C-alpha cells in the first residue's frame, strides 16, 4: 500500500509537467471495490481538427460519426478490442466490456478526428481511419488501452502514437487491468 501511494504521487507530480489525464480503475478488473488512480501521459492534441458527432458505437474500436453532413463509419487507429459483432467469430473475452466502455464514453459526444499521414485514409472495409479526441484533450484510443479495454494494434506500418500506445498497454498489463486481469482474460481472447 505504501509503495502504491508513492507511485500515484509520482504519477501526479509527473502529470503536472506534461499533458496527461487520470483515470480511476478497479484493481485487477475483478469487480472488487478497491480502486486506484492512474495518470496517463499523452501527446498534446493537434489544433484545428474537424468535429464530428458520434451517432453509434459499433464496438470498442469502430464508431459511426456525423461528419460534414454525412454518417461515416470509422475504425480507430492503433487499437483493437475483442470482437463482439463479427458474425464469423464468437464474442471474445472482454469484448462486451470494451464495447460498453466505448458506448459510455462516446455515445452522443462531439469529438475531434485526427487522420494520420502514415496510414491510409480508409481501410479495406472503406472505414475512415482516425484517432478520436475529446474536446478536453483526452485521446480516446489511448484511454481504451490505458484502462485495459483494448490492446495496441499495428496494422501494417508504424503510426504516429505507436510508442505511447505500446507504453499504455505495458502499464495496463503490469497493473492487470481489464482484459489483462487473471480474473477476466489474462491477456487471452
C-alpha positions as CSV (number, residue, x, y, z in Angstrom):
1,X,0.0,0.0,0.0
2,X,2.8,2.4,0.9
3,X,4.6,1.8,-2.5
4,X,1.3,2.3,-4.4
5,X,0.7,5.7,-2.7
6,X,4.2,6.8,-3.7
7,X,3.7,5.6,-7.3
8,X,0.4,7.5,-7.5
9,X,2.1,10.6,-6.0
10,X,4.9,10.3,-8.5
11,X,2.4,10.0,-11.4
12,X,0.6,13.1,-10.2
13,X,3.8,15.1,-9.9
14,X,4.9,14.0,-13.4
15,X,1.5,14.8,-14.9
16,X,2.0,18.4,-13.7
17,X,5.0,18.6,-16.1
18,X,3.2,17.5,-19.2
19,X,-0.1,16.6,-20.8
20,X,-2.0,13.8,-19.1
21,X,-5.3,12.6,-17.8
22,X,-6.2,10.5,-14.8
23,X,-8.5,7.5,-14.8
24,X,-9.9,5.6,-11.9
25,X,-9.8,1.9,-12.3
26,X,-10.7,-1.2,-10.2
27,X,-7.6,-3.1,-9.2
28,X,-7.2,-6.1,-11.4
29,X,-10.5,-5.7,-13.1
30,X,-12.1,-8.3,-10.9
31,X,-15.0,-6.2,-9.8
32,X,-13.6,-5.5,-6.3
33,X,-14.4,-2.3,-4.6
34,X,-10.7,-1.3,-4.4
35,X,-9.8,1.5,-6.9
36,X,-6.8,3.5,-7.8
37,X,-5.9,6.5,-9.9
38,X,-3.7,6.0,-12.9
39,X,-2.2,9.1,-14.7
40,X,-1.8,8.6,-18.4
41,X,0.7,10.7,-20.2
42,X,-0.4,11.6,-23.7
43,X,0.6,13.8,-26.6
44,X,-0.9,17.2,-27.0
45,X,-4.0,17.4,-29.1
46,X,-3.3,18.9,-32.6
47,X,-5.0,22.1,-33.4
48,X,-7.9,22.6,-36.0
49,X,-9.2,19.1,-36.0
50,X,-12.6,18.5,-37.6
51,X,-15.5,18.0,-35.3
52,X,-17.9,15.1,-35.5
53,X,-20.9,13.8,-33.6
54,X,-20.9,10.2,-32.5
55,X,-24.1,8.6,-33.7
56,X,-23.4,5.0,-32.9
57,X,-20.7,2.9,-31.2
58,X,-20.4,-0.3,-33.2
59,X,-17.9,-1.9,-30.8
60,X,-14.8,-0.9,-28.9
61,X,-12.8,0.1,-32.0
62,X,-15.4,1.1,-34.5
63,X,-17.9,4.0,-34.4
64,X,-20.3,5.9,-36.7
65,X,-20.0,9.6,-36.7
66,X,-21.8,12.5,-38.4
67,X,-19.1,14.3,-40.3
68,X,-19.7,17.0,-42.9
69,X,-23.4,16.2,-43.1
70,X,-22.9,12.5,-43.7
71,X,-22.7,9.5,-41.4
72,X,-19.3,7.8,-41.8
73,X,-18.0,4.6,-40.2
74,X,-14.5,4.9,-38.7
75,X,-12.0,2.5,-37.4
76,X,-9.8,3.7,-34.6
77,X,-6.1,3.7,-35.5
78,X,-3.7,1.8,-33.2
79,X,-6.1,-0.2,-31.1
80,X,-8.0,-3.4,-31.3
81,X,-10.7,-4.6,-28.9
82,X,-12.0,-8.1,-28.5
83,X,-14.7,-9.0,-31.1
84,X,-18.4,-8.7,-30.4
85,X,-20.2,-8.2,-33.7
86,X,-18.3,-10.3,-36.3
87,X,-20.8,-13.0,-37.3
88,X,-17.9,-15.3,-38.3
89,X,-16.5,-15.3,-34.7
90,X,-17.8,-15.9,-31.2
91,X,-17.9,-13.0,-28.8
92,X,-14.3,-12.8,-27.4
93,X,-13.4,-12.4,-23.8
94,X,-13.9,-8.8,-22.5
95,X,-15.5,-7.8,-25.8
96,X,-18.8,-6.8,-24.3
97,X,-17.0,-4.8,-21.6
98,X,-14.9,-3.0,-24.2
99,X,-17.9,-2.2,-26.3
100,X,-19.9,-1.0,-23.2
101,X,-16.9,1.3,-22.2
102,X,-16.8,2.8,-25.6
103,X,-20.5,3.4,-25.5
104,X,-20.3,5.0,-22.1
105,X,-17.5,7.4,-23.2
106,X,-18.6,8.2,-26.8
107,X,-22.4,7.8,-27.3
108,X,-23.8,11.2,-28.3
109,X,-20.5,13.0,-27.8
110,X,-18.9,15.6,-30.0
111,X,-15.4,14.5,-30.8
112,X,-12.5,15.7,-32.9
113,X,-11.0,13.4,-35.5
114,X,-7.3,13.2,-36.5
115,X,-6.0,11.4,-39.6
116,X,-2.5,10.0,-39.7
117,X,-0.4,10.5,-42.9
118,X,1.4,7.3,-42.1
119,X,-1.8,5.4,-42.6
120,X,-4.3,5.1,-45.4
121,X,-7.4,7.3,-45.3
122,X,-9.6,4.3,-45.3
123,X,-9.2,0.6,-44.6
124,X,-10.2,-2.4,-46.8
125,X,-13.8,-2.2,-45.5
126,X,-14.0,1.5,-46.5
127,X,-14.0,2.8,-42.9
128,X,-12.2,6.1,-42.2
129,X,-9.1,5.5,-40.2
130,X,-8.8,8.1,-37.4
131,X,-7.8,9.0,-33.8
132,X,-10.7,10.2,-31.7
133,X,-10.1,13.1,-29.3
134,X,-12.4,14.5,-26.7
135,X,-12.7,18.3,-26.6
136,X,-10.9,18.3,-23.2
137,X,-7.8,16.9,-24.8
138,X,-8.1,13.2,-24.0
139,X,-7.2,10.8,-26.7
140,X,-9.9,8.1,-26.7
141,X,-7.8,5.5,-28.5
142,X,-5.1,5.8,-25.8
143,X,-7.6,5.8,-22.9
144,X,-9.1,2.5,-24.1
145,X,-5.7,0.9,-24.0
146,X,-4.7,2.5,-20.7
147,X,-7.9,1.2,-19.0
148,X,-7.3,-2.3,-20.3
149,X,-10.2,-2.4,-22.7
150,X,-8.1,-2.5,-25.8
151,X,-4.6,-3.6,-26.9
152,X,-2.1,-1.8,-29.1
153,X,-2.6,-2.8,-32.8
154,X,-0.2,-2.0,-35.7
155,X,-1.9,-3.0,-38.9
156,X,1.0,-2.6,-41.4
157,X,3.3,0.3,-40.7
158,X,4.1,2.3,-37.5
159,X,1.7,5.1,-36.8
160,X,2.1,8.4,-35.1
161,X,1.3,7.5,-31.5
162,X,2.6,3.9,-31.5
163,X,5.2,4.4,-28.7
164,X,2.6,6.0,-26.4
165,X,0.0,3.2,-27.1
166,X,2.6,0.5,-26.5
167,X,3.6,2.0,-23.2
168,X,0.0,2.3,-22.1
169,X,-0.5,-1.4,-22.9
170,X,2.6,-2.4,-20.9
171,X,1.3,-0.3,-18.0
172,X,-2.2,-1.9,-18.2
173,X,-0.6,-5.4,-18.4
174,X,1.6,-4.7,-15.4
175,X,-1.4,-3.5,-13.4
176,X,-3.5,-6.4,-14.7
177,X,-6.3,-4.1,-15.8
178,X,-9.3,-5.2,-17.7
179,X,-8.6,-7.8,-20.3
180,X,-5.1,-8.3,-18.7
181,X,-6.6,-9.4,-15.4
182,X,-6.3,-13.1,-14.3
183,X,-9.9,-12.8,-13.3
184,X,-11.0,-11.9,-16.8
185,X,-9.0,-12.9,-19.9
186,X,-5.4,-12.9,-18.6
187,X,-4.4,-11.3,-22.0
188,X,-6.1,-14.1,-24.0
189,X,-9.0,-13.5,-26.4
